[in-house]
Amino acid sequence: MIKVEALTFIDSLISEKVTTGKIVRARRLTLGMTQQDLAELSDVKATFISSVENDKRSLGVHGATKLAIALGLHPSSILFPNGVQMSKELKKIQKRRDRYVSDKAS
């Protein structure tokens, strides 16, 4: 069994732009898995995994969850490899939420 320190697979990505595909590939390789191994564990086709790893295919919540569980990750680490980008729209929603919470507390 391969012992993996928490998130050490990310080290290989630090100098590159982190993408969903790079996260999946780095984690899979760190665990010593082939794409076929991951396909069998996650019940996803190996060709789909290849497309994801090459950033040619996007993952939905269900697909990301299946791969994440098979890789021992939280789905958010695959869906949002760079965190959530706070657009103007999202900042407005955050302000409305803050006001709502503040008003309820008063």
C-alpha angles and dihedrals in degrees: 000000000000115000112219122194115221109288096337088139088072091066091079090057100050096097093045135064105271113235134172090253094051091050092051094046095045093048093045092051092045089056090049093244129147120218087254091054090052091045091054093046096047100035090236124126117260090229089058091050090051090052091049093048090051090049091242094118132045124222126230122210094269095049093044090050093051093049093042093053091048090050095044094246136124110255091237090066088062099036095045107026091163097037123249116316108226105225121186089262093053092046089054090051090049091051091049089050092049091050091047093051091045092050092049091050092053 
